[in-house]
Amino acid sequence: MEFWLTFLPIIIYILLIVILIVGIIIGIKAINTIDKVEKVVDDVTEKVESFNGFFSLIDFTTDKIASLSDKFVSFISDFFAKRLFKKKKNQNEEEYEDE
């Protein structure tokens, strides 16, 4: 029994030291990996920023096309609305004149 009381703490301490060393190694590798990922992200950010002019041109073009289509749809809807309501007014006026 005394053997286990002296032997088990030594084994536990050795295992804790091994776990601590493995944790330190994993931490160092994680830091290196994060540095590499940060470099890749910076590179991608620079490349995306080089397209900002192109994206602003596309945004400007789509805004103008949307504005033009809105005006066209508004014109067409106003045209048909005036035609439909004008006929109804004429029909209503004729009914009042007949009475």
N, C-alpha and C positions, 0 to 999 in steps of 0.2 A: 504494500500500500504506500509506503514511503517512497518507493521508486516512482510510482505514478505521480505523486505530489511534487516531485522534483523534475521529472521528465516532461510532463505535460506543459508546464509554463515555458520551458525552454523551446519546445516545439511551437507553441503559440507565438512566442516572440520571434522565432525564425520566420514563421509564416507571415507575421505582420510586417517584418522587414522586407520580405520578398514582395508583398502586396504594395508596400510603400515605394519600392524601387520601380515596380511595373507601372504604378500610377504616375510617377515622375516621368518615365519614358513615354507613356501615352500622352501626358500633358505636353511634353516637348514636341512630339510628332503632331499633335493637334495645333499647336502654335504655328509650326512650319506650314501645315496645310492651310490654315486660315490666312497666312501671309500670301500663299500662292493664289488662293481664291480672291483675295483682295486685289492682287495684280490683274487677274482676269476680269474682274468687275470694272476696274478702272479702264482697262483696254476697251471693253464693250461700251462703257459710258462715252469714251472719246469717239468711238465709231458711230454711236447713235447721235451724238451731238453734231457730227459732220452732215447728217441728213436733215437737220433742222430747217435749212433753207428750202429743201425740197418739200418737206412736210408743210411749211408755211405757204408755199406756192399752191399745193393741193388744197389746203384749207381755204385760201383766198378764192380759188376756182370753184370749189363746191359751194361756198357762200354766194358767189355771183350766180351760179346756176340755180341755186335754191331760190334766190330773190327773183330771178327771171321767171321761174316756173310758178312762184306764188303770184306774180303779177298776171301771168297768162291765165291761171286758174281763176283768179279774181275777175278778170275781164270776161271770161267765158260765163262764169256763174252770174255776174251782173247782167250780161246780155240776155241770158235765158230767163232770169228772174224778171227783167223789165218786159220781155215779150209775154210771159205767162200772166203777169199781173195786169198788163195793159189790155189783154183780151178780156180778162174778167171784168175790168172796169167798163169797157165798152158794152159788154153783154148786160151788166147791171144797169147801165144808163139806158139802154134800149128797153129793158123791162120796165123801168120807171116811166119812160115816155109812152109806152103802150098803155099803161094804166091810167 
